[in-house]
Amino acid sequence: MTRASKIARLFGVSFWIFACISISLTPIMAQEESITITAGNVGELRAVAQFGRGNVRDIALSPDDVTLAVATDQGVWVYDLTNSNDAGSALHQTRAAFTTVEFDAAGANLAAGTANGQVMVWGTTTWEERALLEVPDGASVSDLVFLGSPFRLAAGDSAHRLTAWRMEALDQQGVTIGGHSNPIAELATADNGEWLVSRDADEILFWESDGLLGSTDSISDFNQSIGAMAFRPGSGVHIALAVGLELIIDSDLGTQGGVVSLDTERAIDKLTFSADGSVLAAVEGSHVTLRDPYTGEVLNTLEASSSVQDAAFTGDGSYLFTAHSASISLWELSDGSLVGTRYDTFGVVNPLSVSPDGSLLAAGSASSPAINIYDLESLELVTIIEQGSDGRPGSLVFSPDGRYLAAASDGSDISVWLWDTETWEAVAQYEGHAEPLLSLVFSPDSTLIMGGSGDISQNDGDARTATIWNVETGEIVRQWVAHDGREVWSTLFTPDGTTILTGGGDNNLRLWDIDEEEPLETVSLPFTPYWMTINAAGTILFYSNTTTTNFLSLNPGGEFTPVPSYVSAAAGTSAFSPDGQLAAIKSGETPTNVEFYSVPDYTFAGSITAASDNVDAMVFTPDGTRLITTNGELIVWEVGG
């Protein structure tokens, strides 16, 4: 069995079916006694654990096809492709986004660059860090390449410069040179490593790799921006360029003839040759075209379900890895078939739901159909389930009795999926909508499930509907036009289960009796309530759009009273503590804070810095002792942690 065949077997059969034995997480500090989060102690909240691997930015395959390195906006992970139980090891986990990763030609060193100007180098024998390097002024590192003689590492950055370090003297300062008028986008070597090549959006510069004292040649005067470049391995300079919607191949740069130019259907984002130079892969959005390296003729097309960030051939050219924001896939090139996909814990994590007993956390992905189930005691991954669609779980909720987890997809499969939480087998699918649901909620007694959507009602050609299903039978109990033909963005049952709340694109909040056609009350709001949350007592409601969170008091008899509002630059996700005495709301600052307000006096109680960019979701555990926030990683917060 060839080395590549072994990789395919592991990818498709065992290792890449979500190795759930362990998941890398970073425990920060143990907490002996759990303390309920209150307005009086939010200033003592500390992160006690963080897990999740962020959005995939770049991948690199070792020359022996044994190790796959993955760079994300949360860290760098390496996977042993010969070990069917390997869940990946974190070389570095940080909130500084990694942008690129690269092995040297011998596979002895791995380097990765970050958006804040750092370059880390590890030896692959022990995976110990050899050096932490920096480019000047903290400029973002766009690409890395290893050079031959003398053995060096070069980095291109957003400040238009190249920096090179000698590998035998990584403790010494690197040499930095300019030459570009735009941020460097890509680096490569050509002619058996004789040349270092750098490109920006308008120009390609050639540098003698043994000197780097100045560029000796350039290619410019393109009609459109350069999107990608690649050099065929071996002697000579055989270049492939993507310029606008044009692929240019020059099989012998600098000589007459040998130039091919052809139009492409889609813009090319990445070009890479197989190790033997027999195939050119062009990344075009969610497609990868495999092309003849001389003519550019399309030999085959791989169609992925999401945009491809990067691609890497195995050494013998039999297989191709593709990196996506929230997954990594392996393709067999003989027939273009997909061998398997690993979602792991990559991608933006959203939405979230905690089981009623606080033992499990369900975390969806913003760009894949995978749903990760975690044990909240050990913070280990229990399993990964999929809703069998090309979309993502737009809504995710446990039933109050804990028997089921429900998810509404926003992909081509728009049904509601239901899983048994004992076996994690899918036990039901509910249908009845032409478009994805925008919200999903169980009734307090777990017998009903309700969703609101932006679909077109069968009863009214331009109306959007709310739908209630019977959980056990899957039958539609009620479907109605809730907001005069506008989207039903948010839905809630009141805690006693007697009434329903819907928030619509008509900027109205409506209170319904489950059996009555007309609303009990309609409240005009200042904006569309994309999200709604109600406290456990059913007395306080807050609703949000992307900029503002407002509170309403729900009085006996179904009347609403506005209360002082909280305004931020980027609201949208919020949560009540289980006792309803504390409201957590995302702020619009960068880095993003979660701000806490005491209920019912709505006074500011404190804040935490929860993410460097954005908080996508947050949830309290049912006992009120933990808050979980997420962007590209999940962070667990406790008092005094």
Secondary structure, 3 states (H helix, E strand, C coil): CCHHHHHHHHHHHCCCCCCCCCCCEEECCCCCCCCCCCCCCHHHEEEEEEECCECEEEEEECCCCCEEEEEECCEEEEEECCCCCCCCEEEEECCCCEEEEEECCCCCEEEEEECCCEEEEEECCCCCEEEEEECHHHCCEEEEEEECCCCEEEEEECCCCEEEEEHHHCCCCCEEECCCCCCCCEEEEECCCCEEEEECCCCEEEEECCCCCCEEEEECCCCCCEEEEEECCCCCCCEEEEECCEEEEECCCCCCCCEEEEECCCCCCEEEECCCCCCEEEEECCEEEEECCCCCCEEEEEECCCCEEEEEECCCCCEEEEEECCEEEEEECCCCEEEEEECCCECCEEEEEECCCCCEEEEEECCCCEEEEEECCCCCEEEEEECCCCCCEEEEEECCCCCEEEEEECCCCCCEEEEECCCCCEEEEECCCCCCEEEEEECCCCCEEEEEECCCCCCCCCCCEEEEEECCCCCEEEEEECCCCCCEEEEEECCCCCEEEEEECCCEEEEEECCCCCCCEEEECCCCCCEEEECCCCCEEEEECCCEEEEEEEECCCEEEECCCEECCCCCCEEECCCCCEEEEECCCCCEEEEEEECCCCCEEEEEEEECCCCCEEEECCCCCEEEEECCCEEEEEECC
